[in-house]
């Protein structure tokens, strides 16, 4: 489980990087933050014992996006770049709490984004 946690922290830092500059929301740049998060997560889990990395990584993104505003996501990304261990207990619990079947869906994220 520790490896999976590290993967999620890595995926957070990879998600905010784009060649088009930083997205302004989870939906900006055709959902680039989600795409990059999921791709980085899947790549990092390639040699892990996670049964379904695709589903797991998508759920991890939904879990993060449902709990953190995009501004909080970017702030967390920035802290992790400076110090990969710079997670609060609440953030660590969030990342360690990703389980399948996923309790979040794309509809949950869309609703959260449109209400903010």
Residue frames relative to the residue before (quaternion, step in Angstrom):
aa qw qx qy qz dx dy dz
X 1.0000 0.0000 0.0000 0.0000 0.00 0.00 0.00
X 0.5829 0.5848 -0.3786 0.4182 3.59 1.04 -0.65
X 0.6446 0.5210 -0.3264 0.4545 3.60 0.94 -0.88
X 0.6432 0.5171 -0.3275 0.4601 3.58 0.93 -0.84
X 0.6317 0.5321 -0.3282 0.4583 3.59 0.96 -0.82
X 0.6568 0.5001 -0.3045 0.4751 3.59 0.92 -0.91
X 0.6169 0.5482 -0.3349 0.4547 3.58 1.04 -0.80
X 0.6695 0.4955 -0.3054 0.4615 3.58 0.89 -0.88
X 0.6329 0.5115 -0.3346 0.4753 3.57 1.00 -0.73
X 0.6412 0.5109 -0.3149 0.4783 3.58 1.03 -0.80
X 0.6490 0.5250 -0.3192 0.4486 3.58 0.94 -0.87
X 0.6004 0.5526 -0.3603 0.4520 3.59 1.04 -0.67
X 0.7002 0.4595 -0.2914 0.4623 3.58 0.82 -0.91
X 0.6565 0.5032 -0.3205 0.4617 3.60 1.03 -0.64
X 0.6334 0.5872 -0.3326 0.3786 3.59 1.03 -0.71
X 0.7067 0.4745 -0.2852 0.4406 3.58 0.94 -0.71
X 0.6057 0.5560 -0.3584 0.4421 3.59 1.23 -0.22
X 0.1347 0.7744 -0.6129 0.0808 3.57 -0.87 0.91
X 0.5304 -0.6137 0.4701 0.3479 3.53 -1.18 0.48
X 0.6697 0.4828 -0.2911 0.4834 3.59 1.24 -0.36
X 0.6253 -0.5002 0.3496 0.4865 3.59 1.21 0.19
X 0.6815 -0.4867 0.3493 0.4203 3.53 -1.29 0.09
X 0.4429 -0.6521 0.5335 0.3066 3.57 -0.99 0.77
X 0.4272 -0.7049 0.5091 0.2479 3.57 -1.23 0.46
X 0.7813 0.0851 -0.0509 0.6162 3.57 1.29 -0.17
X 0.6753 -0.4571 0.3645 0.4496 3.57 -1.27 0.09
X 0.7193 0.4474 -0.2443 0.4719 3.60 1.04 -0.73
X 0.5060 0.6771 -0.4178 0.3331 3.61 1.19 -0.44
X 0.8300 0.1621 -0.1572 0.5101 3.55 -1.22 0.66
X 0.6374 -0.5685 0.3043 0.4218 3.55 0.96 1.00
X 0.6975 -0.4953 0.2749 0.4390 3.57 0.94 0.89
X 0.1774 0.8391 -0.4992 0.1230 3.57 1.14 0.61
X 0.6137 0.5459 -0.3653 0.4380 3.61 0.97 -0.73
X 0.6592 0.4970 -0.3045 0.4750 3.59 0.95 -0.88
X 0.6618 0.5186 -0.3121 0.4425 3.57 0.83 -0.96
X 0.7072 0.4577 -0.2738 0.4641 3.56 0.83 -0.96
X 0.6061 0.5428 -0.3548 0.4605 3.58 1.03 -0.72
X 0.7003 0.4740 -0.2772 0.4561 3.58 0.75 -1.06
X 0.6615 0.5037 -0.3166 0.4566 3.61 0.91 -0.85
X 0.6641 0.4946 -0.3085 0.4681 3.60 0.92 -0.87
X 0.6397 0.5287 -0.3126 0.4621 3.55 1.01 -0.85
X 0.6735 0.4958 -0.2985 0.4598 3.60 0.86 -0.97
X 0.6474 0.5196 -0.3164 0.4591 3.55 0.95 -0.85
X 0.6908 0.4793 -0.2775 0.4649 3.57 0.92 -0.90
X 0.7044 0.4491 -0.2639 0.4822 3.60 1.15 -0.56
X 0.3371 0.7941 -0.4661 0.1964 3.60 1.27 -0.03
X 0.7895 0.2790 -0.1471 0.5265 3.61 0.94 -0.80
X 0.4739 0.6843 -0.4350 0.3436 3.58 1.19 0.39
X 0.5456 -0.6097 0.4637 0.3401 3.54 -1.34 -0.01
X 0.3554 0.7153 -0.5146 0.3118 3.60 1.22 0.42
X 0.4817 -0.7171 0.4296 0.2628 3.57 -0.69 1.13
X 0.8116 0.0539 0.0129 0.5816 3.59 0.86 -0.92
X 0.2082 -0.8283 0.5068 0.1177 3.60 0.20 1.26
X 0.6138 0.5548 -0.3620 0.4295 3.61 1.00 -0.72
X 0.7052 0.4446 -0.2617 0.4864 3.57 0.79 -1.02
X 0.6375 0.5357 -0.3290 0.4454 3.58 0.96 -0.84
X 0.6981 0.4747 -0.2819 0.4559 3.58 0.83 -0.96
X 0.6220 0.5163 -0.3462 0.4761 3.58 1.03 -0.69
X 0.6510 0.5049 -0.3095 0.4748 3.57 0.97 -0.84
X 0.6237 0.5389 -0.3419 0.4514 3.59 0.98 -0.78
X 0.6525 0.4964 -0.3210 0.4741 3.57 0.95 -0.82
X 0.6546 0.5096 -0.3176 0.4592 3.60 0.86 -0.93
X 0.6377 0.5361 -0.3210 0.4505 3.57 1.00 -0.84
X 0.6713 0.4843 -0.2893 0.4808 3.57 0.91 -0.94
X 0.7019 0.4821 -0.2763 0.4456 3.59 0.81 -1.02
X 0.6433 0.5178 -0.3290 0.4581 3.60 1.08 -0.64
X 0.7410 0.4207 -0.2198 0.4750 3.58 1.10 -0.66
X 0.7794 0.2966 -0.1465 0.5322 3.59 1.04 -0.74
X 0.4379 -0.6301 0.5601 0.3122 3.55 -1.03 0.74
X 0.6458 -0.5156 0.3691 0.4253 3.58 -1.19 0.32
X 0.6200 0.5376 -0.3402 0.4592 3.58 1.06 -0.71
X 0.6476 0.4954 -0.3144 0.4861 3.61 1.02 -0.77
X 0.6001 0.5601 -0.3363 0.4616 3.57 1.09 -0.76
X 0.6853 0.4720 -0.2808 0.4782 3.59 0.88 -0.95
X 0.6389 0.5206 -0.3255 0.4635 3.60 1.00 -0.79
X 0.6420 0.5052 -0.3174 0.4815 3.57 1.00 -0.82
X 0.6196 0.5422 -0.3330 0.4597 3.56 0.97 -0.84
X 0.6676 0.5074 -0.2985 0.4558 3.57 0.88 -0.94
X 0.6568 0.5007 -0.3099 0.4711 3.59 0.93 -0.85
X 0.6700 0.5002 -0.3074 0.4544 3.60 0.95 -0.83
X 0.5958 0.5494 -0.3658 0.4576 3.59 1.11 -0.57
X 0.6955 0.4681 -0.2651 0.4764 3.56 0.99 -0.86
X 0.7929 -0.0328 0.0742 0.6039 3.56 1.04 -0.84
X 0.3478 -0.7839 0.4749 0.1974 3.62 -0.23 1.23
X 0.6847 0.4557 -0.2901 0.4893 3.59 1.20 -0.29
X 0.4909 0.7163 -0.3880 0.3089 3.59 1.30 0.04
X 0.3572 0.7198 -0.5171 0.2947 3.56 0.70 1.05
X 0.4261 -0.6571 0.5499 0.2903 3.53 -1.07 0.73
X 0.6667 -0.4761 0.3712 0.4371 3.57 -1.24 0.23
X 0.6420 0.5302 -0.3176 0.4537 3.58 0.99 -0.82
X 0.6714 0.4837 -0.2939 0.4784 3.60 0.95 -0.85
X 0.6380 0.5152 -0.3251 0.4710 3.57 0.98 -0.80
X 0.6441 0.5155 -0.3153 0.4690 3.58 0.97 -0.85
X 0.6220 0.5413 -0.3315 0.4585 3.58 1.00 -0.82
X 0.7223 0.4450 -0.2561 0.4633 3.59 0.75 -1.02
X 0.6799 0.4734 -0.2954 0.4757 3.59 1.03 -0.67
X 0.6639 0.5536 -0.2908 0.4101 3.57 1.23 -0.41
X 0.4183 0.6985 -0.4852 0.3190 3.61 1.20 0.18
X 0.0620 0.7969 -0.5937 0.0928 3.56 -0.73 1.13
X 0.2799 -0.7126 0.6103 0.2036 3.52 -1.26 0.43
X 0.4858 -0.1942 -0.8506 0.0530 1.55 -1.96 1.47
X 0.5782 -0.6357 0.4070 0.3098 3.50 -1.11 0.81
X 0.3748 -0.7325 0.5237 0.2207 3.56 -0.98 0.82
X 0.7054 0.4044 -0.2492 0.5261 3.61 1.28 -0.19
X 0.1547 -0.7626 0.6205 0.0973 3.56 -1.26 0.51
X 0.6870 -0.4418 0.3619 0.4494 3.54 -1.31 0.08
X 0.6110 0.5578 -0.3520 0.4377 3.61 1.04 -0.70
X 0.6238 0.5330 -0.3369 0.4618 3.60 1.03 -0.75
X 0.6679 0.4930 -0.2966 0.4721 3.56 0.95 -0.89
X 0.6477 0.5164 -0.3230 0.4578 3.59 0.91 -0.87
X 0.6494 0.5085 -0.3140 0.4701 3.59 0.97 -0.82
X 0.6642 0.5032 -0.3048 0.4612 3.59 0.93 -0.87
X 0.6684 0.5008 -0.2989 0.4617 3.57 0.96 -0.87
X 0.7074 0.4643 -0.2828 0.4518 3.59 0.86 -0.85
X 0.6646 0.4940 -0.3134 0.4649 3.61 1.16 -0.42
X 0.6675 0.5023 -0.3176 0.4486 3.60 1.20 -0.21
